[in-house]
Amino acid sequence: MVVQGLAVPRRSLLACGLLYAVLYPIVNDVIAANLYDGYSRMDQAVSELSAVGAPARAFLTATVPVFSLLSRVRSSSLMERWDFSGYSHLCRNAR
């Protein structure tokens, strides 16, 4: 895969996918939940951690670019591998 002129080894792409899968629940369920005093994983939704006025909102907002980058690299590597040419009839603007 080439990302803006740089060849990215497949192991790096795999690492991005693994990092995303491992770090996302740790950041949300462990770190952010501990920043929110009185938060109950059993009684409250995860979305309450990033709600307006929530103590963990600033932390979670700061992590968005990291997870966006990991997700984008991971998904673009998957899209490169799959051949979607046989499914062009499903797209409205297909040529």
N, CA, C and O atoms as CSV, one atom per row, in Angstrom:
chain,resi,resn,atom,element,x,y,z
A,1,MET,N,N,0.841,-1.177,0.000
A,1,MET,CA,C,0.000,0.000,0.000
A,1,MET,C,C,0.888,1.243,0.000
A,1,MET,O,O,1.959,1.245,0.606
A,2,VAL,N,N,0.446,2.287,-0.673
A,2,VAL,CA,C,1.177,3.546,-0.711
A,2,VAL,C,C,0.311,4.633,-0.074
A,2,VAL,O,O,-0.814,4.869,-0.513
A,3,VAL,N,N,0.827,5.283,0.946
A,3,VAL,CA,C,0.129,6.372,1.612
A,3,VAL,C,C,0.913,7.652,1.342
A,3,VAL,O,O,2.003,7.841,1.881
A,4,GLN,N,N,0.366,8.517,0.518
A,4,GLN,CA,C,0.997,9.786,0.139
A,4,GLN,C,C,2.465,9.600,-0.232
A,4,GLN,O,O,3.345,10.273,0.306
A,5,GLY,N,N,2.713,8.684,-1.153
A,5,GLY,CA,C,4.059,8.492,-1.680
A,5,GLY,C,C,4.966,7.597,-0.859
A,5,GLY,O,O,6.105,7.356,-1.257
A,6,LEU,N,N,4.496,7.095,0.276
A,6,LEU,CA,C,5.321,6.232,1.111
A,6,LEU,C,C,4.784,4.807,1.075
A,6,LEU,O,O,3.585,4.583,1.238
A,7,ALA,N,N,5.653,3.871,0.865
A,7,ALA,CA,C,5.245,2.467,0.909
A,7,ALA,C,C,5.080,2.064,2.373
A,7,ALA,O,O,5.979,2.269,3.188
A,8,VAL,N,N,3.945,1.502,2.691
A,8,VAL,CA,C,3.664,1.085,4.063
A,8,VAL,C,C,3.662,-0.444,4.089
A,8,VAL,O,O,2.836,-1.071,3.427
A,9,PRO,N,N,4.576,-1.045,4.845
A,9,PRO,CA,C,4.605,-2.503,4.920
A,9,PRO,C,C,3.317,-3.070,5.497
A,9,PRO,O,O,2.667,-2.443,6.334
A,10,ARG,N,N,2.960,-4.256,5.042
A,10,ARG,CA,C,1.723,-4.889,5.511
A,10,ARG,C,C,1.705,-5.081,7.021
A,10,ARG,O,O,0.646,-5.006,7.644
A,11,ARG,N,N,2.858,-5.324,7.606
A,11,ARG,CA,C,2.900,-5.499,9.071
A,11,ARG,C,C,2.512,-4.213,9.792
A,11,ARG,O,O,1.902,-4.258,10.861
A,12,SER,N,N,2.859,-3.087,9.222
A,12,SER,CA,C,2.474,-1.802,9.822
A,12,SER,C,C,0.969,-1.623,9.752
A,12,SER,O,O,0.353,-1.126,10.694
A,13,LEU,N,N,0.374,-2.030,8.634
A,13,LEU,CA,C,-1.075,-1.936,8.495
A,13,LEU,C,C,-1.777,-2.865,9.483
A,13,LEU,O,O,-2.781,-2.503,10.096
A,14,LEU,N,N,-1.230,-4.062,9.621
A,14,LEU,CA,C,-1.776,-5.010,10.589
A,14,LEU,C,C,-1.650,-4.450,12.000
A,14,LEU,O,O,-2.557,-4.607,12.818
A,15,ALA,N,N,-0.533,-3.799,12.283
A,15,ALA,CA,C,-0.326,-3.205,13.604
A,15,ALA,C,C,-1.359,-2.120,13.883
A,15,ALA,O,O,-1.839,-1.999,15.010
A,16,CYS,N,N,-1.709,-1.325,12.865
A,16,CYS,CA,C,-2.732,-0.279,13.049
A,16,CYS,C,C,-4.075,-0.906,13.421
A,16,CYS,O,O,-4.773,-0.414,14.308
A,17,GLY,N,N,-4.428,-1.985,12.742
A,17,GLY,CA,C,-5.680,-2.665,13.060
A,17,GLY,C,C,-5.681,-3.242,14.458
A,17,GLY,O,O,-6.673,-3.137,15.180
A,18,LEU,N,N,-4.575,-3.850,14.840
A,18,LEU,CA,C,-4.477,-4.421,16.180
A,18,LEU,C,C,-4.462,-3.341,17.255
A,18,LEU,O,O,-5.108,-3.485,18.294
A,19,LEU,N,N,-3.729,-2.267,17.008
A,19,LEU,CA,C,-3.708,-1.159,17.977
A,19,LEU,C,C,-5.099,-0.592,18.196
A,19,LEU,O,O,-5.507,-0.337,19.329
A,20,TYR,N,N,-5.824,-0.396,17.100
A,20,TYR,CA,C,-7.187,0.132,17.202
A,20,TYR,C,C,-8.043,-0.803,18.050
A,20,TYR,O,O,-8.728,-0.364,18.974
A,21,ALA,N,N,-8.001,-2.091,17.731
A,21,ALA,CA,C,-8.840,-3.067,18.425
A,21,ALA,C,C,-8.503,-3.192,19.908
A,21,ALA,O,O,-9.387,-3.432,20.730
A,22,VAL,N,N,-7.245,-3.033,20.244
A,22,VAL,CA,C,-6.828,-3.164,21.645
A,22,VAL,C,C,-7.003,-1.857,22.415
A,22,VAL,O,O,-7.496,-1.856,23.543
A,23,LEU,N,N,-6.600,-0.751,21.805
A,23,LEU,CA,C,-6.614,0.523,22.528
A,23,LEU,C,C,-8.006,1.122,22.719
A,23,LEU,O,O,-8.276,1.736,23.751
A,24,TYR,N,N,-8.885,0.952,21.743
A,24,TYR,CA,C,-10.202,1.594,21.836
A,24,TYR,C,C,-10.972,1.182,23.094
A,24,TYR,O,O,-11.448,2.059,23.816
A,25,PRO,N,N,-11.114,-0.107,23.384
A,25,PRO,CA,C,-11.832,-0.453,24.626
A,25,PRO,C,C,-11.076,-0.036,25.886
A,25,PRO,O,O,-11.692,0.298,26.898
A,26,ILE,N,N,-9.756,-0.053,25.828
A,26,ILE,CA,C,-8.987,0.367,27.007
A,26,ILE,C,C,-9.217,1.853,27.268
A,26,ILE,O,O,-9.447,2.259,28.407
A,27,VAL,N,N,-9.154,2.654,26.221
A,27,VAL,CA,C,-9.347,4.104,26.379
A,27,VAL,C,C,-10.753,4.413,26.869
A,27,VAL,O,O,-10.927,5.229,27.773
A,28,ASN,N,N,-11.768,3.766,26.278
A,28,ASN,CA,C,-13.146,4.054,26.661
A,28,ASN,C,C,-13.560,3.392,27.964
A,28,ASN,O,O,-14.051,4.060,28.874
A,29,ASP,N,N,-13.366,2.093,28.057
A,29,ASP,CA,C,-13.902,1.355,29.201
A,29,ASP,C,C,-13.049,1.432,30.456
A,29,ASP,O,O,-13.558,1.249,31.561
A,30,VAL,N,N,-11.782,1.695,30.304
A,30,VAL,CA,C,-10.923,1.717,31.488
A,30,VAL,C,C,-10.556,3.150,31.870
A,30,VAL,O,O,-10.906,3.618,32.953
A,31,ILE,N,N,-9.857,3.837,30.984
A,31,ILE,CA,C,-9.341,5.168,31.342
A,31,ILE,C,C,-10.466,6.190,31.479
A,31,ILE,O,O,-10.575,6.857,32.508
A,32,ALA,N,N,-11.303,6.318,30.448
A,32,ALA,CA,C,-12.370,7.325,30.500
A,32,ALA,C,C,-13.364,7.025,31.618
A,32,ALA,O,O,-13.848,7.945,32.277
A,33,ALA,N,N,-13.670,5.756,31.836
A,33,ALA,CA,C,-14.606,5.401,32.908
A,33,ALA,C,C,-14.038,5.759,34.277
A,33,ALA,O,O,-14.785,6.126,35.184
A,34,ASN,N,N,-12.737,5.655,34.426
A,34,ASN,CA,C,-12.111,6.027,35.706
A,34,ASN,C,C,-12.038,7.533,35.906
A,34,ASN,O,O,-11.954,8.005,37.040
A,35,LEU,N,N,-12.069,8.290,34.818
A,35,LEU,CA,C,-12.077,9.751,34.927
A,35,LEU,C,C,-13.445,10.289,35.347
A,35,LEU,O,O,-13.552,11.422,35.816
A,36,TYR,N,N,-14.476,9.488,35.180
A,36,TYR,CA,C,-15.860,9.880,35.450
A,36,TYR,C,C,-16.259,9.304,36.808
A,36,TYR,O,O,-16.623,8.132,36.902
A,37,ASP,N,N,-16.191,10.117,37.853
A,37,ASP,CA,C,-16.561,9.643,39.188
A,37,ASP,C,C,-18.022,9.225,39.222
A,37,ASP,O,O,-18.902,9.962,38.777
A,38,GLY,N,N,-18.266,8.057,39.744
A,38,GLY,CA,C,-19.624,7.563,39.877
A,38,GLY,C,C,-20.162,6.866,38.630
A,38,GLY,O,O,-21.316,6.437,38.614
A,39,TYR,N,N,-19.342,6.747,37.584
A,39,TYR,CA,C,-19.793,6.078,36.359
A,39,TYR,C,C,-19.918,4.581,36.606
A,39,TYR,O,O,-19.020,3.957,37.170
A,40,SER,N,N,-21.034,4.016,36.181
A,40,SER,CA,C,-21.276,2.584,36.334
A,40,SER,C,C,-21.379,1.950,34.948
A,40,SER,O,O,-22.257,2.302,34.161
A,41,ARG,N,N,-20.485,1.026,34.659
A,41,ARG,CA,C,-20.507,0.338,33.368
A,41,ARG,C,C,-21.790,-0.465,33.174
A,41,ARG,O,O,-22.211,-0.705,32.043
A,42,MET,N,N,-22.397,-0.872,34.260
A,42,MET,CA,C,-23.615,-1.685,34.178
A,42,MET,C,C,-24.875,-0.824,34.013
A,42,MET,O,O,-25.845,-1.266,33.397
A,43,ASP,N,N,-24.870,0.380,34.549
A,43,ASP,CA,C,-26.083,1.194,34.554
A,43,ASP,C,C,-26.083,2.356,33.571
A,43,ASP,O,O,-27.140,2.928,33.303
A,44,GLN,N,N,-24.923,2.719,33.027
A,44,GLN,CA,C,-24.846,3.876,32.143
A,44,GLN,C,C,-24.281,3.476,30.781
A,44,GLN,O,O,-23.503,2.529,30.662
A,45,ALA,N,N,-24.693,4.222,29.765
A,45,ALA,CA,C,-24.211,3.972,28.408
A,45,ALA,C,C,-22.809,4.540,28.235
A,45,ALA,O,O,-22.433,5.503,28.904
A,46,VAL,N,N,-22.041,3.941,27.340
A,46,VAL,CA,C,-20.693,4.410,27.052
A,46,VAL,C,C,-20.724,5.845,26.520
A,46,VAL,O,O,-19.799,6.620,26.764
A,47,SER,N,N,-21.777,6.194,25.802
A,47,SER,CA,C,-21.876,7.540,25.231
A,47,SER,C,C,-21.919,8.620,26.299
A,47,SER,O,O,-21.610,9.776,26.012
A,48,GLU,N,N,-22.293,8.276,27.512
A,48,GLU,CA,C,-22.315,9.259,28.593
A,48,GLU,C,C,-20.915,9.719,28.978
A,48,GLU,O,O,-20.753,10.778,29.584
A,49,LEU,N,N,-19.907,8.931,28.630
A,49,LEU,CA,C,-18.534,9.320,28.934
A,49,LEU,C,C,-18.097,10.532,28.121
A,49,LEU,O,O,-17.263,11.317,28.571
A,50,SER,N,N,-18.658,10.686,26.928
A,50,SER,CA,C,-18.278,11.812,26.069
A,50,SER,C,C,-19.389,12.844,25.927
A,50,SER,O,O,-19.333,13.696,25.040
A,51,ALA,N,N,-20.383,12.778,26.779
A,51,ALA,CA,C,-21.487,13.735,26.720
A,51,ALA,C,C,-21.010,15.131,27.144
A,51,ALA,O,O,-20.005,15.270,27.841
A,52,VAL,N,N,-21.742,16.149,26.717
A,52,VAL,CA,C,-21.404,17.528,27.096
A,52,VAL,C,C,-21.419,17.635,28.613
A,52,VAL,O,O,-22.394,17.260,29.264
A,53,GLY,N,N,-20.338,18.146,29.164
A,53,GLY,CA,C,-20.230,18.314,30.610
A,53,GLY,C,C,-19.650,17.115,31.341
A,53,GLY,O,O,-19.418,17.187,32.548
A,54,ALA,N,N,-19.409,16.009,30.637
A,54,ALA,CA,C,-18.840,14.825,31.281
A,54,ALA,C,C,-17.348,15.046,31.557
A,54,ALA,O,O,-16.652,15.658,30.747
A,55,PRO,N,N,-16.862,14.553,32.689
A,55,PRO,CA,C,-15.456,14.755,33.042
A,55,PRO,C,C,-14.467,14.114,32.053
A,55,PRO,O,O,-13.341,14.591,31.915
A,56,ALA,N,N,-14.871,13.062,31.382
A,56,ALA,CA,C,-13.973,12.358,30.460
A,56,ALA,C,C,-14.044,12.900,29.039
A,56,ALA,O,O,-13.306,12.436,28.170
A,57,ARG,N,N,-14.918,13.875,28.784
A,57,ARG,CA,C,-15.119,14.377,27.421
A,57,ARG,C,C,-13.840,14.949,26.803
A,57,ARG,O,O,-13.540,14.654,25.646
A,58,ALA,N,N,-13.097,15.743,27.531
A,58,ALA,CA,C,-11.872,16.345,26.988
A,58,ALA,C,C,-10.853,15.266,26.619
A,58,ALA,O,O,-10.205,15.346,25.575
A,59,PHE,N,N,-10.718,14.275,27.466
A,59,PHE,CA,C,-9.787,13.181,27.182
A,59,PHE,C,C,-10.207,12.413,25.930
A,59,PHE,O,O,-9.384,12.159,25.051
A,60,LEU,N,N,-11.478,12.047,25.849
A,60,LEU,CA,C,-11.956,11.282,24.690
A,60,LEU,C,C,-11.893,12.103,23.410
A,60,LEU,O,O,-11.594,11.564,22.345
A,61,THR,N,N,-12.168,13.386,23.501
A,61,THR,CA,C,-12.078,14.255,22.328
A,61,THR,C,C,-10.635,14.332,21.836
A,61,THR,O,O,-10.394,14.393,20.631
A,62,ALA,N,N,-9.694,14.329,22.741
A,62,ALA,CA,C,-8.282,14.389,22.362
A,62,ALA,C,C,-7.817,13.101,21.680
A,62,ALA,O,O,-6.854,13.128,20.914
A,63,THR,N,N,-8.476,11.987,21.941
A,63,THR,CA,C,-8.076,10.715,21.338
A,63,THR,C,C,-8.708,10.476,19.970
A,63,THR,O,O,-8.302,9.553,19.264
A,64,VAL,N,N,-9.681,11.279,19.585
A,64,VAL,CA,C,-10.375,11.080,18.305
A,64,VAL,C,C,-9.416,11.080,17.111
A,64,VAL,O,O,-9.526,10.188,16.270
A,65,PRO,N,N,-8.486,12.025,16.991
A,65,PRO,CA,C,-7.582,11.989,15.827
A,65,PRO,C,C,-6.743,10.713,15.749
A,65,PRO,O,O,-6.478,10.213,14.656
A,66,VAL,N,N,-6.332,10.194,16.879
A,66,VAL,CA,C,-5.527,8.970,16.890
A,66,VAL,C,C,-6.336,7.799,16.359
A,66,VAL,O,O,-5.863,7.051,15.503
A,67,PHE,N,N,-7.561,7.636,16.865
A,67,PHE,CA,C,-8.382,6.522,16.424
A,67,PHE,C,C,-8.875,6.711,14.996
A,67,PHE,O,O,-9.073,5.731,14.277
A,68,SER,N,N,-9.072,7.937,14.583
A,68,SER,CA,C,-9.457,8.196,13.192
A,68,SER,C,C,-8.337,7.781,12.244
A,68,SER,O,O,-8.592,7.157,11.213
A,69,LEU,N,N,-7.119,8.121,12.584
A,69,LEU,CA,C,-5.972,7.752,11.749
A,69,LEU,C,C,-5.798,6.241,11.697
A,69,LEU,O,O,-5.621,5.678,10.617
A,70,LEU,N,N,-5.846,5.577,12.847
A,70,LEU,CA,C,-5.705,4.122,12.871
A,70,LEU,C,C,-6.813,3.451,12.062
A,70,LEU,O,O,-6.560,2.494,11.330
A,71,SER,N,N,-8.019,3.947,12.194
A,71,SER,CA,C,-9.153,3.374,11.470
A,71,SER,C,C,-9.026,3.601,9.970
A,71,SER,O,O,-9.305,2.703,9.176
A,72,ARG,N,N,-8.610,4.789,9.587
A,72,ARG,CA,C,-8.475,5.107,8.156
A,72,ARG,C,C,-7.403,4.247,7.494
A,72,ARG,O,O,-7.621,3.713,6.406
A,73,VAL,N,N,-6.260,4.109,8.135
A,73,VAL,CA,C,-5.181,3.293,7.571
A,73,VAL,C,C,-5.615,1.836,7.481
A,73,VAL,O,O,-5.371,1.167,6.477
A,74,ARG,N,N,-6.256,1.356,8.530
A,74,ARG,CA,C,-6.711,-0.039,8.549
A,74,ARG,C,C,-7.736,-0.293,7.464
A,74,ARG,O,O,-7.622,-1.277,6.734
A,75,SER,N,N,-8.733,0.564,7.340
A,75,SER,CA,C,-9.797,0.331,6.357
A,75,SER,C,C,-9.303,0.544,4.929
A,75,SER,O,O,-9.767,-0.138,4.014
A,76,SER,N,N,-8.374,1.470,4.718
A,76,SER,CA,C,-7.868,1.663,3.364
A,76,SER,C,C,-7.039,0.467,2.924
A,76,SER,O,O,-7.004,0.145,1.737
A,77,SER,N,N,-6.373,-0.193,3.857
A,77,SER,CA,C,-5.622,-1.392,3.490
A,77,SER,C,C,-6.559,-2.530,3.134
A,77,SER,O,O,-6.247,-3.334,2.256
A,78,LEU,N,N,-7.698,-2.612,3.798
A,78,LEU,CA,C,-8.684,-3.643,3.459
A,78,LEU,C,C,-9.317,-3.365,2.106
A,78,LEU,O,O,-9.521,-4.287,1.317
A,79,MET,N,N,-9.630,-2.105,1.829
A,79,MET,CA,C,-10.248,-1.747,0.557
A,79,MET,C,C,-9.312,-2.035,-0.611
A,79,MET,O,O,-9.762,-2.387,-1.701
A,80,GLU,N,N,-8.013,-1.883,-0.380
A,80,GLU,CA,C,-7.041,-2.142,-1.438
A,80,GLU,C,C,-7.017,-3.619,-1.796
A,80,GLU,O,O,-6.820,-3.968,-2.959
A,81,ARG,N,N,-7.212,-4.479,-0.826
A,81,ARG,CA,C,-7.162,-5.916,-1.063
A,81,ARG,C,C,-8.396,-6.455,-1.774
A,81,ARG,O,O,-8.293,-7.377,-2.583
A,82,TRP,N,N,-9.551,-5.892,-1.482
A,82,TRP,CA,C,-10.787,-6.431,-2.029
A,82,TRP,C,C,-11.076,-5.846,-3.401
A,82,TRP,O,O,-10.811,-4.672,-3.656
A,83,ASP,N,N,-11.611,-6.658,-4.262
A,83,ASP,CA,C,-11.981,-6.225,-5.610
A,83,ASP,C,C,-13.493,-6.022,-5.634
A,83,ASP,O,O,-14.261,-6.982,-5.561
A,84,PHE,N,N,-13.905,-4.771,-5.736
A,84,PHE,CA,C,-15.327,-4.447,-5.742
A,84,PHE,C,C,-15.871,-4.221,-7.149
A,84,PHE,O,O,-17.000,-3.753,-7.302
A,85,SER,N,N,-15.091,-4.543,-8.177
A,85,SER,CA,C,-15.514,-4.251,-9.547
A,85,SER,C,C,-16.790,-5.004,-9.926
A,85,SER,O,O,-17.561,-4.517,-10.754
A,86,GLY,N,N,-17.028,-6.159,-9.350
A,86,GLY,CA,C,-18.231,-6.925,-9.660
A,86,GLY,C,C,-19.487,-6.378,-9.015
A,86,GLY,O,O,-20.588,-6.844,-9.307
A,87,TYR,N,N,-19.337,-5.399,-8.145
A,87,TYR,CA,C,-20.484,-4.856,-7.425
A,87,TYR,C,C,-20.864,-3.448,-7.885
A,87,TYR,O,O,-21.613,-2.751,-7.202
A,88,SER,N,N,-20.353,-3.036,-9.029
A,88,SER,CA,C,-20.614,-1.672,-9.489
A,88,SER,C,C,-22.087,-1.437,-9.784
A,88,SER,O,O,-22.546,-0.295,-9.756
A,89,HIS,N,N,-22.837,-2.501,-10.067
A,89,HIS,CA,C,-24.267,-2.332,-10.332
A,89,HIS,C,C,-25.037,-1.903,-9.080
A,89,HIS,O,O,-26.176,-1.448,-9.188
A,90,LEU,N,N,-24.445,-2.038,-7.915
A,90,LEU,CA,C,-25.096,-1.644,-6.676
A,90,LEU,C,C,-24.971,-0.146,-6.409
A,90,LEU,O,O,-25.717,0.402,-5.597
A,91,CYS,N,N,-24.052,0.506,-7.070
A,91,CYS,CA,C,-23.840,1.933,-6.880
A,91,CYS,C,C,-24.682,2.730,-7.849
A,91,CYS,O,O,-24.765,2.379,-9.026
A,92,ARG,N,N,-25.305,3.786,-7.386
A,92,ARG,CA,C,-26.149,4.618,-8.240
A,92,ARG,C,C,-25.329,5.328,-9.323
A,92,ARG,O,O,-25.784,5.472,-10.457
A,93,ASN,N,N,-24.145,5.758,-8.973
A,93,ASN,CA,C,-23.331,6.542,-9.906
A,93,ASN,C,C,-22.283,5.678,-10.605
A,93,ASN,O,O,-21.264,6.189,-11.071
A,94,ALA,N,N,-22.529,4.382,-10.678
A,94,ALA,CA,C,-21.570,3.506,-11.337
A,94,ALA,C,C,-21.525,3.807,-12.837
A,94,ALA,O,O,-22.533,4.154,-13.452
A,95,ARG,N,N,-20.349,3.667,-13.394
A,95,ARG,CA,C,-20.190,3.948,-14.824
A,95,ARG,C,C,-20.590,2.774,-15.648
A,95,ARG,O,O,-20.522,2.829,-16.875
